[in-house]
Every structure is written in C-alpha cells, then in structure tokens.
C-alpha cells in the first residue's frame, strides 16, 4: 500500500498464523507490519472474526479487517490426511507458528509441538491458550471474560466499584497478543544464533495475573505480608474522569508537588498546604479525599480552561476522548494512526495503523486483509505443487480458493 518500501526488520521470517479470533491473529499482524511473511491458515469455513458485524460483504467483518492485514490466506482442511500433508510442507518452510488451539485438539490432529518439531527442528512453536498446558485446566475453554475472571482482573473491578465486572475491551486477548510478539522474537533470536527451535507457551491467565500484580501485589510483595494486595491510587473511591463545565476530563495531579501547584494555580492556598497531601505517605492514605475535592471543583471551569491550567503547571491532564470522534482528532490524524484506505473488495475503510515509530525499520501496511483462500494457489505453487495437484486438492475440498466455497 505504500509507494516506497522502507527496510523491513522481519523480512525473510515466515510466520504461520494458525490462530483464530483476536489474540493470535493480532500478534501475527504485528509481525507482518514489520515485514514478516505471514500465512494465515484458515479452515474451509474461515476464521470466526470474518463473520462478525458490521460488514459490507459476507466473510469480511470489521474485526477481521483490524487483525489480518499484511497476511496471505490459505484455506485448508487440517482434519483431512491430505490437508495435514500440505500443512507439514508449509511447516518445513516456516520460522514461527502461532496457534491458540487447545493442546488436546492439537495432539488429536498431530499438530502439537513434538510432531511439528520432528518435521522442522528450527520451528518456533508459539502456543497461547487460556491455561498452562501442564495444568488440569489445559483444555478448558477460555475467552477474554474467563481470563479476566481467572486472573483477578474482575476482582480488581470489584475492589474499585463493588461489582466484579469486566473491563469493556478484550484486554486479556490484546495483552497476550503483545506477549506472543515479544516471546516469538526472543525465540527467533535464539533460533538465528543456534539453529534450534523451541516451544514457547503463553498461558493467558498466568500472563494476565503477572500483568495485574505488577502494582497490585502491593503489601503482599513482602514476606510476611506488609499489607493487603491492591494499589491504593487505582482502587480509591473517585478514581475516574471528572465532569467539567462542558464535558469530561482526567485531571490527576500525581505527586505532592503536583497537588501543591494545582491548588495554588486555582487560588486555593488552603488546599495547597493541606497536610493530607504533603508527602507520598500521607497521600497514599488520602487519595479518595483528593479525588473528591477535584470532583467538586471540576465543574467550575470548562475542559479547555482546565487544559490550560494543567499545561501551564505541568500537571497531568487529558480530555476524555469520545471514540466516535477519534478519527477527527488532530492528534491522531496528524500522527497517521487512523487513515482511510481502499480495500479491493470492501471499498473505503478506516485503518488502525501500527503506533510504533522506528527511524530505520518502520512498520508498513503492504496489503489489506485477504479474502478467505485468496492466496491458496500462490502458496501451494511456492511449496512445489503443480497445477494438476492443486486442482485435485481443490476438487476434494482439501484446500479452497475464492469462488470454490472456501
């Protein structure tokens, strides 16, 4: 999609995306953004994200457009003997494989790590599922809400709000996708140095518990415990955006110095010298009091007025972004994160770009989300299948191409 291709850091690395929904495909897309040759292996019915709504045409849902760019699609029936042979040919050419199929299912298909390592000892086999593969929960079904519950994230919501609700984004899927990316790259560095592959496992619940406990282990960091779990600032009553005179904003003087400067700037010397906020130790016991004061004061000024006061005094501040208007926000449009592109079949659509900035090897968007099986013939040809063999596989529904019921 770009006129001049910059250097791609991951060019020459082939990734098999044998994953579904968001976590694995999102991780593979990121690798594709940096130049990896990503091959999305889909069942004949297609990845379920293809059928999410809204969509303009069947099989090209909005969610699929957001996690499958920079990939080639191979429609393949892995449950058939011939389909498995095609897949093994592909594995022989690959550097990395990403899957989120449960371990039991992979073993039944003969697609577990041990089976594929026998075919390609260099393979970095990255499996990600809800629970550790060596646990009694290994084959339990797990979606994002299950992981939010099992990792304590829902409990953090209970501590903050009184109800164990879910964060309204698939946070576990996306955090674990990022974990897959760095885990796979670590293993590729080892592969390049030694020629050896390995099995990398990203258990979602474990990953998210580790993520949650960075700050929330708190008093239980020490043995014996010096206090309960929970980061006071995040769990204090009133830890939320505030209603201003004309909207909503996050106004959050963070340190005792910020607090003094904040209250001085709005001509409240009585609060600027308040002992409750004078030291970090005092502040930790009085976050709720601070938030309550800001909530009372916020409606006295407009969002723009608060923005100026906070900017002038280097106090953390942000208006609340209305996601309906994100594409109109100059900050995001100028940075190129949200742009409009032309998909070959779906027409104009908004692309959520890669947010990272590299001076020498930037991410690029080279191709749009492919149709199911769009590259089947191309990939089989690369693997050495001739036209007659490909036609036979298509006729037997082992592989699919656009227009053949893929």
JOGIBEL-V989489 format. One line per field, one symbol per residue. burial: I if it has 9 or more other ideal C-beta (glycine too) atoms within 8 Angstrom, else O. A space follows every 10 residues. Layout:
BEGIN
burial = ???
END
This chain:
BEGIN
burial = OOOOOIOIOI OOIIIIIIII IIIIIIIIII IIIIIIIIII IIIIOIIOII IIOOIOOOII IIIIIOIIII IIIIIIIIOI OIIIOIIIII IOOIIIIIII IIIOIIIOIO IIOOIIIOII OIIIIIIIII IIIOOOOIOO OIOIOIIIII IIIIOIIIOO OOOOOIOOOO IIIIIIIIII IOIIOIIIOI IOOOOOIIOI IIIIIIIIIO IIIOOIOIII OOOOOOOOOI OIOIIIOIIO OIOIOOIIII IOIOOIOIII IIIIIOOIOO OIOIOIIIOO OIIIOIIIOI IIIIIOIIOO IIIOIIIOII IOIOIIIOII OOOOOIOOIO OIIOOOOIOO IOIOOIOOIO IOIOOOOOOO IIIIIOOIII IIIIIIOOII IOIOIOOOII OOIIOOIIII IOOOOI
END
